[in-house]
Amino acid sequence: MEEEKVVIHLEKHRWPDEVSALSRQRWTNRFLIVLIVVAFLTGWLISAQLNVSTITPVDSSRFARLDAIINTLSSTWFYGKDIENIDQTLIERAIKGMIEQNGDPYTEYFSPEEYLEFSNSITTNFVGIGVQIYNLDGITVVEKVFRNSPAESFGVVPGDIIHKVNGVDVTGMDVSEIAGMVRGERNTVVSIEFLRGNQTIVKDIVRDQIRSSAYGEMLNANTAILEIYQFGSDTAEQVKVYLDDFKQANATQLIIDLRDNGGGFLDTLLKISAFFLDKDTLIIQQQLRDGRIEQGFVATQSRYTNFEDIIILVNQNSASASEVLAAAMSEQGNFTLVGVTTFGKGTVQITRPFSDGSALKVTTAQWLSPEGNSIQDIGITPDVEVNLHPFFVNERKLMSDTDNVLVDTVSDFTQIAQQALDFLGYNPGRMDGYFSIQTLDALNAYAQTTSIGSVESLTPEIYRSLYTQVYREWYANKRQLDPQLLKALELLQP
Protein backbone atom coordinates (compact mmCIF):
# COMPACT_ATOMS: atom_id res chain seq x y z
CA MET A 1 0.00 0.00 0.00
CA GLU A 2 1.44 3.38 -1.01
CA GLU A 3 1.87 6.04 1.64
CA GLU A 4 -0.71 8.71 0.82
CA LYS A 5 -0.45 12.41 1.52
CA VAL A 6 -2.73 14.82 -0.27
CA VAL A 7 -1.72 18.44 -0.89
CA ILE A 8 -4.34 20.73 -2.41
CA HIS A 9 -3.23 23.67 -4.49
CA LEU A 10 -4.31 25.78 -7.39
CA GLU A 11 -2.05 24.89 -10.29
CA LYS A 12 0.77 27.22 -11.17
CA HIS A 13 0.47 28.63 -14.68
CA ARG A 14 3.25 27.64 -17.07
CA TRP A 15 4.82 30.21 -19.38
CA PRO A 16 5.13 29.67 -23.16
CA ASP A 17 8.77 28.56 -23.02
CA GLU A 18 7.97 26.03 -20.24
CA VAL A 19 5.00 24.72 -22.24
CA SER A 20 7.15 24.31 -25.37
CA ALA A 21 9.84 22.40 -23.49
CA LEU A 22 7.26 20.22 -21.76
CA SER A 23 5.52 19.53 -25.07
CA ARG A 24 8.79 18.41 -26.67
CA GLN A 25 9.46 16.07 -23.74
CA ARG A 26 5.95 14.65 -23.94
CA TRP A 27 6.27 13.90 -27.66
CA THR A 28 9.61 12.21 -26.99
CA ASN A 29 8.01 10.03 -24.31
CA ARG A 30 5.10 9.18 -26.61
CA PHE A 31 7.50 8.19 -29.39
CA LEU A 32 9.42 5.93 -27.03
CA ILE A 33 6.24 4.27 -25.80
CA VAL A 34 5.05 3.67 -29.38
CA LEU A 35 8.49 2.29 -30.27
CA ILE A 36 8.32 -0.11 -27.32
CA VAL A 37 4.87 -1.37 -28.25
CA VAL A 38 5.70 -1.73 -31.97
CA ALA A 39 8.91 -3.58 -31.20
CA PHE A 40 7.12 -5.94 -28.85
CA LEU A 41 4.27 -6.67 -31.28
CA THR A 42 6.69 -7.25 -34.16
CA GLY A 43 8.66 -9.76 -32.12
CA TRP A 44 5.49 -11.42 -30.93
CA LEU A 45 4.18 -11.89 -34.49
CA ILE A 46 7.47 -13.31 -35.73
CA SER A 47 7.57 -15.68 -32.78
CA ALA A 48 4.01 -16.75 -33.50
CA GLN A 49 4.91 -17.71 -37.06
CA LEU A 50 8.11 -19.55 -36.13
CA ASN A 51 6.87 -21.46 -33.13
CA VAL A 52 3.20 -21.36 -32.22
CA SER A 53 3.82 -23.33 -29.04
CA THR A 54 5.70 -20.38 -27.48
CA ILE A 55 2.53 -18.25 -27.30
CA THR A 56 1.34 -17.86 -23.71
CA PRO A 57 -2.30 -16.89 -23.17
CA VAL A 58 -2.65 -13.55 -21.38
CA ASP A 59 -5.13 -13.10 -18.56
CA SER A 60 -7.62 -10.41 -19.57
CA SER A 61 -8.24 -9.22 -16.01
CA ARG A 62 -7.82 -5.53 -15.17
CA PHE A 63 -4.04 -5.16 -15.00
CA ALA A 64 -2.84 -8.53 -16.30
CA ARG A 65 -2.09 -7.24 -19.83
CA LEU A 66 -0.01 -4.39 -18.51
CA ASP A 67 1.93 -6.75 -16.23
CA ALA A 68 2.44 -9.22 -19.07
CA ILE A 69 3.73 -6.54 -21.44
CA ILE A 70 6.13 -5.08 -18.86
CA ASN A 71 7.37 -8.56 -17.88
CA THR A 72 7.90 -9.55 -21.52
CA LEU A 73 9.68 -6.34 -22.44
CA SER A 74 11.85 -6.62 -19.33
CA SER A 75 12.91 -10.17 -20.07
CA THR A 76 12.97 -10.59 -23.86
CA TRP A 77 12.93 -7.18 -25.56
CA PHE A 78 16.26 -6.80 -27.40
CA TYR A 79 16.65 -3.08 -26.73
CA GLY A 80 15.76 -3.53 -23.09
CA LYS A 81 19.36 -4.42 -22.39
CA ASP A 82 20.27 -0.76 -22.90
CA ILE A 83 17.78 0.58 -20.33
CA GLU A 84 18.80 0.80 -16.70
CA ASN A 85 16.10 -0.24 -14.19
CA ILE A 86 13.90 -1.28 -17.08
CA ASP A 87 10.86 -2.30 -15.00
CA GLN A 88 10.70 1.08 -13.30
CA THR A 89 11.37 2.92 -16.57
CA LEU A 90 8.56 1.13 -18.39
CA ILE A 91 6.12 1.79 -15.57
CA GLU A 92 7.04 5.50 -15.53
CA ARG A 93 6.52 5.74 -19.29
CA ALA A 94 3.24 3.88 -19.18
CA ILE A 95 1.90 6.18 -16.47
CA LYS A 96 3.02 9.33 -18.29
CA GLY A 97 1.44 8.11 -21.52
CA MET A 98 -1.84 7.42 -19.72
CA ILE A 99 -1.88 10.88 -18.12
CA GLU A 100 -0.93 12.76 -21.27
CA GLN A 101 -3.75 11.22 -23.29
CA ASN A 102 -6.55 12.55 -21.08
CA GLY A 103 -6.71 16.07 -22.51
CA ASP A 104 -6.15 17.84 -19.17
CA PRO A 105 -2.89 19.85 -19.26
CA TYR A 106 -2.94 20.32 -15.48
CA THR A 107 -3.08 16.63 -14.52
CA GLU A 108 0.49 15.35 -14.41
CA TYR A 109 2.60 12.51 -13.09
CA PHE A 110 5.99 13.42 -11.58
CA SER A 111 8.95 11.12 -11.19
CA PRO A 112 10.76 11.57 -7.85
CA GLU A 113 13.21 13.99 -9.47
CA GLU A 114 10.45 15.94 -11.21
CA TYR A 115 8.38 16.17 -8.04
CA LEU A 116 11.32 17.54 -6.08
CA GLU A 117 11.87 20.18 -8.75
CA PHE A 118 8.15 21.02 -8.81
CA SER A 119 8.02 21.34 -5.02
CA ASN A 120 11.06 23.61 -4.95
CA SER A 121 9.63 25.83 -7.69
CA ILE A 122 6.35 26.39 -5.90
CA THR A 123 7.93 27.08 -2.52
CA THR A 124 10.55 29.44 -4.07
CA ASN A 125 13.04 28.48 -1.36
CA PHE A 126 16.78 28.48 -2.06
CA VAL A 127 20.03 29.30 -0.31
CA GLY A 128 21.55 32.64 -1.24
CA ILE A 129 21.72 36.26 -0.08
CA GLY A 130 18.20 37.49 -0.93
CA VAL A 131 18.38 39.97 -3.80
CA GLN A 132 16.68 40.34 -7.17
CA ILE A 133 19.04 41.46 -9.92
CA TYR A 134 18.89 42.53 -13.55
CA ASN A 135 21.56 42.90 -16.22
CA LEU A 136 22.09 45.79 -18.64
CA ASP A 137 25.03 46.00 -21.02
CA GLY A 138 26.85 43.37 -18.96
CA ILE A 139 26.39 45.29 -15.69
CA THR A 140 24.42 43.50 -12.95
CA VAL A 141 22.35 45.77 -10.74
CA VAL A 142 20.52 44.94 -7.50
CA GLU A 143 16.84 45.76 -8.09
CA LYS A 144 15.33 44.50 -4.83
CA VAL A 145 16.58 43.42 -1.41
CA PHE A 146 14.18 41.05 0.35
CA ARG A 147 13.14 41.56 3.96
CA ASN A 148 14.94 39.56 6.65
CA SER A 149 17.53 38.38 4.13
CA PRO A 150 21.32 38.19 4.55
CA ALA A 151 21.66 40.98 1.98
CA GLU A 152 19.50 43.28 4.10
CA SER A 153 21.44 42.37 7.25
CA PHE A 154 24.76 43.14 5.55
CA GLY A 155 23.58 46.50 4.20
CA VAL A 156 23.09 45.76 0.49
CA VAL A 157 20.75 48.34 -1.09
CA PRO A 158 18.90 48.61 -4.44
CA GLY A 159 21.11 50.19 -7.08
CA ASP A 160 24.30 48.46 -5.91
CA ILE A 161 26.25 47.01 -8.84
CA ILE A 162 27.69 43.50 -8.42
CA HIS A 163 31.27 43.77 -9.72
CA LYS A 164 33.01 40.69 -8.35
CA VAL A 165 31.91 37.44 -6.70
CA ASN A 166 34.61 35.66 -4.69
CA GLY A 167 37.22 37.72 -6.52
CA VAL A 168 35.89 36.90 -10.01
CA ASP A 169 34.90 39.84 -12.21
CA VAL A 170 31.31 39.12 -13.32
CA THR A 171 31.01 41.97 -15.82
CA GLY A 172 29.36 40.62 -18.96
CA MET A 173 28.15 37.37 -17.37
CA ASP A 174 24.54 36.22 -17.62
CA VAL A 175 22.31 36.79 -14.61
CA SER A 176 21.77 33.04 -14.20
CA GLU A 177 25.54 32.43 -14.09
CA ILE A 178 26.05 35.13 -11.47
CA ALA A 179 23.12 33.82 -9.41
CA GLY A 180 24.73 30.38 -9.47
CA MET A 181 27.95 31.86 -8.10
CA VAL A 182 26.13 33.74 -5.34
CA ARG A 183 24.10 30.74 -4.20
CA GLY A 184 25.65 27.91 -2.22
CA GLU A 185 25.49 25.95 1.00
CA ARG A 186 23.73 27.45 4.00
CA ASN A 187 26.00 29.20 6.55
CA THR A 188 28.85 29.51 4.04
CA VAL A 189 30.32 32.87 3.06
CA VAL A 190 30.25 34.54 -0.36
CA SER A 191 32.44 37.61 -0.85
CA ILE A 192 30.85 40.21 -3.16
CA GLU A 193 32.39 43.45 -4.35
CA PHE A 194 29.72 46.09 -5.00
CA LEU A 195 30.05 49.43 -6.78
CA ARG A 196 27.96 52.12 -5.11
CA GLY A 197 28.37 55.50 -6.72
CA ASN A 198 32.11 56.23 -6.59
CA GLN A 199 32.69 53.71 -3.83
CA THR A 200 33.83 50.10 -3.96
CA ILE A 201 32.33 48.07 -1.12
CA VAL A 202 33.28 44.49 -0.29
CA LYS A 203 30.87 42.45 1.83
CA ASP A 204 31.41 38.90 3.09
CA ILE A 205 27.82 37.72 3.31
CA VAL A 206 26.71 34.54 5.08
CA ARG A 207 24.32 32.59 2.88
CA ASP A 208 20.98 31.50 4.29
CA GLN A 209 17.62 30.07 3.27
CA ILE A 210 15.82 32.62 1.11
CA ARG A 211 12.08 32.97 0.71
CA SER A 212 11.27 35.34 -2.09
CA SER A 213 7.64 35.01 -3.10
CA ALA A 214 6.65 38.48 -1.85
CA TYR A 215 8.09 41.98 -1.70
CA GLY A 216 6.84 45.31 -0.40
CA GLU A 217 7.79 48.93 0.10
CA MET A 218 6.28 52.34 0.87
CA LEU A 219 5.62 54.41 -2.26
CA ASN A 220 4.83 57.59 -0.38
CA ALA A 221 3.86 58.68 3.12
CA ASN A 222 0.45 56.94 2.97
CA THR A 223 0.69 54.31 0.24
CA ALA A 224 2.44 50.93 0.18
CA ILE A 225 2.81 48.34 -2.56
CA LEU A 226 2.80 44.59 -1.89
CA GLU A 227 4.01 42.36 -4.70
CA ILE A 228 3.04 38.67 -4.46
CA TYR A 229 4.87 36.54 -7.01
CA GLN A 230 3.13 33.26 -6.19
CA PHE A 231 1.34 31.48 -3.35
CA GLY A 232 4.13 29.32 -1.94
CA SER A 233 4.06 27.32 1.27
CA ASP A 234 5.29 30.22 3.40
CA THR A 235 4.19 33.22 1.33
CA ALA A 236 1.60 34.23 3.94
CA GLU A 237 4.35 34.60 6.55
CA GLN A 238 6.40 36.74 4.14
CA VAL A 239 3.36 38.91 3.36
CA LYS A 240 2.67 39.44 7.07
CA VAL A 241 6.18 40.81 7.61
CA TYR A 242 5.59 43.52 5.01
CA LEU A 243 2.07 44.30 6.22
CA ASP A 244 3.41 44.77 9.76
CA ASP A 245 6.01 47.18 8.36
CA PHE A 246 3.32 49.11 6.50
CA LYS A 247 1.16 49.35 9.60
CA GLN A 248 4.11 50.61 11.61
CA ALA A 249 4.68 53.24 8.89
CA ASN A 250 1.02 54.36 9.18
CA ALA A 251 0.10 53.29 5.63
CA THR A 252 -3.60 53.76 4.90
CA GLN A 253 -3.56 52.80 1.22
CA LEU A 254 -2.34 49.56 -0.31
CA ILE A 255 -1.67 48.37 -3.85
CA ILE A 256 -1.50 44.57 -4.17
CA ASP A 257 0.41 43.56 -7.30
CA LEU A 258 -0.64 40.12 -8.60
CA ARG A 259 0.74 40.60 -12.10
CA ASP A 260 2.60 37.56 -13.46
CA ASN A 261 1.54 35.54 -10.40
CA GLY A 262 0.93 32.01 -11.68
CA GLY A 263 -0.82 30.58 -8.60
CA GLY A 264 0.09 28.17 -5.83
CA PHE A 265 -1.39 26.60 -2.72
CA LEU A 266 -5.04 26.96 -1.71
CA ASP A 267 -4.32 27.12 2.02
CA THR A 268 -1.85 29.97 1.41
CA LEU A 269 -4.53 31.82 -0.54
CA LEU A 270 -6.96 31.50 2.39
CA LYS A 271 -4.33 32.74 4.88
CA ILE A 272 -3.53 35.80 2.77
CA SER A 273 -7.25 36.53 2.24
CA ALA A 274 -7.61 36.78 6.03
CA PHE A 275 -5.33 39.83 6.03
CA PHE A 276 -7.85 41.82 3.98
CA LEU A 277 -11.29 40.29 4.60
CA ASP A 278 -13.26 39.51 7.77
CA LYS A 279 -13.53 36.09 9.38
CA ASP A 280 -16.13 33.77 7.80
CA THR A 281 -16.04 35.64 4.47
CA LEU A 282 -16.59 33.26 1.55
CA ILE A 283 -13.44 33.17 -0.60
CA ILE A 284 -13.76 30.25 -2.99
CA GLN A 285 -16.24 27.65 -4.17
CA GLN A 286 -15.16 24.34 -5.66
CA GLN A 287 -17.50 22.42 -7.95
CA LEU A 288 -16.65 18.71 -7.78
CA ARG A 289 -17.18 16.10 -10.51
CA ASP A 290 -20.48 14.98 -8.96
CA GLY A 291 -21.81 18.55 -8.94
CA ARG A 292 -21.38 19.14 -5.21
CA ILE A 293 -20.10 22.55 -4.12
CA GLU A 294 -17.46 22.92 -1.41
CA GLN A 295 -16.74 26.35 0.02
CA GLY A 296 -13.67 27.96 1.55
CA PHE A 297 -13.95 30.75 4.13
CA VAL A 298 -11.61 33.09 5.98
CA ALA A 299 -10.84 31.11 9.12
CA THR A 300 -9.32 33.75 11.41
CA GLN A 301 -9.86 37.37 12.34
CA SER A 302 -6.52 38.70 11.06
CA ARG A 303 -7.60 41.68 8.98
CA TYR A 304 -5.34 44.74 8.80
CA THR A 305 -7.83 47.51 9.45
CA ASN A 306 -5.36 50.35 8.84
CA PHE A 307 -5.88 50.06 5.07
CA GLU A 308 -8.79 52.29 4.06
CA ASP A 309 -8.33 51.76 0.31
CA ILE A 310 -6.93 48.75 -1.57
CA ILE A 311 -6.34 48.36 -5.31
CA ILE A 312 -5.27 45.10 -6.99
CA LEU A 313 -3.10 45.00 -10.13
CA VAL A 314 -3.61 42.07 -12.54
CA ASN A 315 -2.47 41.16 -16.03
CA GLN A 316 -2.71 38.40 -18.65
CA ASN A 317 -0.30 36.23 -16.64
CA SER A 318 -2.23 36.44 -13.36
CA ALA A 319 -3.53 32.88 -13.07
CA SER A 320 -5.16 30.36 -10.76
CA ALA A 321 -4.78 31.32 -7.07
CA SER A 322 -4.06 34.95 -7.96
CA GLU A 323 -7.34 35.02 -9.91
CA VAL A 324 -9.18 33.52 -6.93
CA LEU A 325 -7.82 36.23 -4.63
CA ALA A 326 -8.58 38.98 -7.13
CA ALA A 327 -12.17 37.77 -7.59
CA ALA A 328 -12.75 37.42 -3.84
CA MET A 329 -11.30 40.86 -3.10
CA SER A 330 -13.43 42.38 -5.83
CA GLU A 331 -16.72 40.64 -4.99
CA GLN A 332 -16.43 40.45 -1.20
CA GLY A 333 -14.32 43.51 -0.40
CA ASN A 334 -15.44 45.79 -3.22
CA PHE A 335 -11.80 46.55 -4.00
CA THR A 336 -10.85 47.90 -7.44
CA LEU A 337 -9.01 45.76 -10.02
CA VAL A 338 -6.65 47.56 -12.45
CA GLY A 339 -4.80 46.13 -15.45
CA VAL A 340 -5.88 43.71 -18.18
CA THR A 341 -7.98 40.52 -18.28
CA THR A 342 -6.37 37.64 -16.39
CA PHE A 343 -5.25 34.26 -17.75
CA GLY A 344 -8.40 32.24 -17.02
CA LYS A 345 -7.15 29.12 -15.22
CA GLY A 346 -10.05 27.99 -13.05
CA THR A 347 -9.38 24.39 -12.03
CA VAL A 348 -8.13 22.94 -8.75
CA GLN A 349 -5.54 20.17 -8.41
CA ILE A 350 -4.56 17.90 -5.56
CA THR A 351 -1.10 16.33 -5.37
CA ARG A 352 -0.70 12.80 -4.02
CA PRO A 353 2.94 11.97 -3.23
CA PHE A 354 3.89 8.26 -3.20
CA SER A 355 6.35 6.48 -0.96
CA ASP A 356 9.01 6.30 -3.69
CA GLY A 357 9.05 10.11 -4.04
CA SER A 358 6.92 10.26 -7.19
CA ALA A 359 3.56 12.03 -7.23
CA LEU A 360 0.32 12.42 -9.12
CA LYS A 361 -1.19 15.89 -9.54
CA VAL A 362 -4.80 15.57 -10.67
CA THR A 363 -7.61 18.02 -11.38
CA THR A 364 -10.43 17.41 -8.90
CA ALA A 365 -12.66 20.46 -9.24
CA GLN A 366 -13.44 23.69 -11.00
CA TRP A 367 -13.38 26.75 -8.81
CA LEU A 368 -16.06 29.41 -8.76
CA SER A 369 -15.89 32.93 -7.38
CA PRO A 370 -17.92 33.79 -4.25
CA GLU A 371 -20.75 34.96 -6.53
CA GLY A 372 -20.63 31.69 -8.48
CA ASN A 373 -18.76 32.96 -11.54
CA SER A 374 -16.41 30.66 -13.44
CA ILE A 375 -13.24 32.07 -15.00
CA GLN A 376 -12.02 28.92 -16.79
CA ASP A 377 -10.82 30.08 -20.24
CA ILE A 378 -12.48 33.46 -19.53
CA GLY A 379 -10.38 35.25 -16.94
CA ILE A 380 -11.31 38.20 -14.79
CA THR A 381 -11.95 41.56 -16.42
CA PRO A 382 -10.53 44.44 -14.35
CA ASP A 383 -12.67 47.39 -13.29
CA VAL A 384 -10.20 49.77 -14.93
CA GLU A 385 -8.39 48.49 -18.02
CA VAL A 386 -4.86 49.81 -18.50
CA ASN A 387 -2.33 48.34 -20.93
CA LEU A 388 1.43 48.47 -20.64
CA HIS A 389 3.40 49.90 -23.53
CA PRO A 390 3.32 47.43 -26.50
CA PHE A 391 7.07 46.79 -26.13
CA PHE A 392 6.41 44.98 -22.83
CA VAL A 393 3.32 43.11 -24.04
CA ASN A 394 4.23 41.66 -27.42
CA GLU A 395 6.75 38.89 -27.98
CA ARG A 396 10.32 40.16 -28.15
CA LYS A 397 13.38 38.58 -29.71
CA LEU A 398 17.00 39.51 -30.40
CA MET A 399 18.70 39.89 -33.77
CA SER A 400 21.58 37.64 -34.66
CA ASP A 401 24.90 39.10 -35.77
CA THR A 402 24.08 38.32 -39.42
CA ASP A 403 20.65 40.00 -39.48
CA ASN A 404 20.23 43.34 -41.24
CA VAL A 405 16.87 44.99 -42.02
CA LEU A 406 16.63 47.50 -44.87
CA VAL A 407 14.30 50.44 -45.45
CA ASP A 408 11.04 49.66 -47.30
CA THR A 409 10.83 46.12 -45.91
CA VAL A 410 8.62 44.49 -43.29
CA SER A 411 10.12 42.70 -40.29
CA ASP A 412 9.29 41.68 -36.72
CA PHE A 413 12.61 43.26 -35.73
CA THR A 414 11.49 46.56 -37.22
CA GLN A 415 8.24 46.45 -35.26
CA ILE A 416 10.11 45.80 -32.00
CA ALA A 417 12.54 48.63 -32.80
CA GLN A 418 9.60 50.94 -33.55
CA GLN A 419 8.02 50.08 -30.20
CA ALA A 420 11.34 50.73 -28.45
CA LEU A 421 11.74 54.08 -30.21
CA ASP A 422 8.21 55.08 -29.25
CA PHE A 423 8.78 54.12 -25.61
CA LEU A 424 11.97 56.21 -25.53
CA GLY A 425 10.21 59.23 -27.01
CA TYR A 426 11.40 59.01 -30.63
CA ASN A 427 8.45 59.07 -33.05
CA PRO A 428 8.84 56.17 -35.53
CA GLY A 429 5.70 57.16 -37.42
CA ARG A 430 4.21 53.69 -37.31
CA MET A 431 4.59 50.48 -35.29
CA ASP A 432 3.43 47.78 -37.71
CA GLY A 433 6.86 46.49 -38.79
CA TYR A 434 7.15 48.43 -42.06
CA PHE A 435 10.53 50.19 -42.18
CA SER A 436 9.57 53.67 -43.35
CA ILE A 437 11.73 56.76 -43.87
CA GLN A 438 10.25 58.27 -40.72
CA THR A 439 11.29 55.18 -38.78
CA LEU A 440 14.82 55.58 -40.19
CA ASP A 441 14.85 59.23 -39.12
CA ALA A 442 13.77 58.27 -35.59
CA LEU A 443 16.42 55.56 -35.54
CA ASN A 444 19.10 58.08 -36.52
CA ALA A 445 17.86 60.57 -33.92
CA TYR A 446 18.40 57.89 -31.28
CA ALA A 447 21.72 56.76 -32.79
CA GLN A 448 23.10 60.29 -32.46
CA THR A 449 22.82 59.95 -28.67
CA THR A 450 25.12 56.90 -28.78
CA SER A 451 28.57 56.16 -30.14
CA ILE A 452 27.03 54.35 -33.11
CA GLY A 453 26.50 57.45 -35.28
CA SER A 454 24.21 57.56 -38.31
CA VAL A 455 22.68 54.36 -39.71
CA GLU A 456 21.07 53.39 -43.02
CA SER A 457 19.48 50.14 -41.86
CA LEU A 458 18.46 48.31 -38.71
CA THR A 459 21.63 46.54 -37.67
CA PRO A 460 22.15 44.19 -34.70
CA GLU A 461 24.26 46.88 -33.01
CA ILE A 462 21.61 49.62 -33.05
CA TYR A 463 18.85 47.09 -32.31
CA ARG A 464 20.63 45.78 -29.19
CA SER A 465 21.35 49.32 -28.07
CA LEU A 466 17.64 50.22 -28.34
CA TYR A 467 16.59 47.04 -26.59
CA THR A 468 18.99 47.64 -23.72
CA GLN A 469 18.12 51.32 -23.37
CA VAL A 470 14.43 50.49 -22.95
CA TYR A 471 15.20 48.13 -20.08
CA ARG A 472 17.63 50.60 -18.54
CA GLU A 473 14.89 53.23 -18.48
CA TRP A 474 12.28 50.73 -17.26
CA TYR A 475 14.29 49.32 -14.36
CA ALA A 476 15.75 52.65 -13.32
CA ASN A 477 12.39 54.44 -13.32
CA LYS A 478 9.80 51.65 -13.18
CA ARG A 479 7.71 53.25 -10.45
CA GLN A 480 7.39 56.38 -12.61
CA LEU A 481 6.87 54.59 -15.96
CA ASP A 482 4.45 51.76 -15.10
CA PRO A 483 1.04 52.97 -16.39
CA GLN A 484 -0.93 50.37 -14.42
CA LEU A 485 0.75 51.37 -11.16
CA LEU A 486 0.34 55.07 -12.01
CA LYS A 487 -3.38 54.56 -12.63
CA ALA A 488 -3.70 52.81 -9.25
CA LEU A 489 -1.99 55.75 -7.54
CA GLU A 490 -4.26 58.15 -9.39
CA LEU A 491 -7.37 56.28 -8.21
CA LEU A 492 -6.14 56.41 -4.64
CA GLN A 493 -5.96 60.20 -4.70
CA PRO A 494 -8.76 61.88 -2.64
ABEGO torsion letter per residue (X at the ends): XBBBBBBBBBBBBBBAAAAAAAAAAAAAAAAAAAAAAAAAAAAAAAAAAABAAABBBBBABAAAAAAAAAAAAAAABAAAAABBGAAAAAAAAAAAAAAAAAGBAABBBBBAAAAAAAAAAAAGBBBBAGBBBBBBGGBBBBABBBBGBAAAAAGBBBGBBBABBGGBBABGBBAAAAAAAABEBBGBBBBBBBBBEABBBBBBBBBBBBBAABBBBBABAABBBBBBABBBAAAAAAAAAAAAAAAAAGBABBBBBABGBAEEBAAAAAAAAAAABBBGBBABBBBBAAGBBBBBBBABBABBAABABBBBBBBAABBEAAAAAAAAAAAAAGBBBBEBBBAGBABBBBBBBBAAGBBBBBBABBBBBAAGBBABGAEBBBABBBBBBAAAABBBBBBBAABBBBBGBBBAAAAAAAAAAAAAGBBAGBAAGBBBAAAAAAAAAAAAABAAEBBABBBAAAAAAAAAAAAAAAAAAAAAABAAAAAAAAAABX
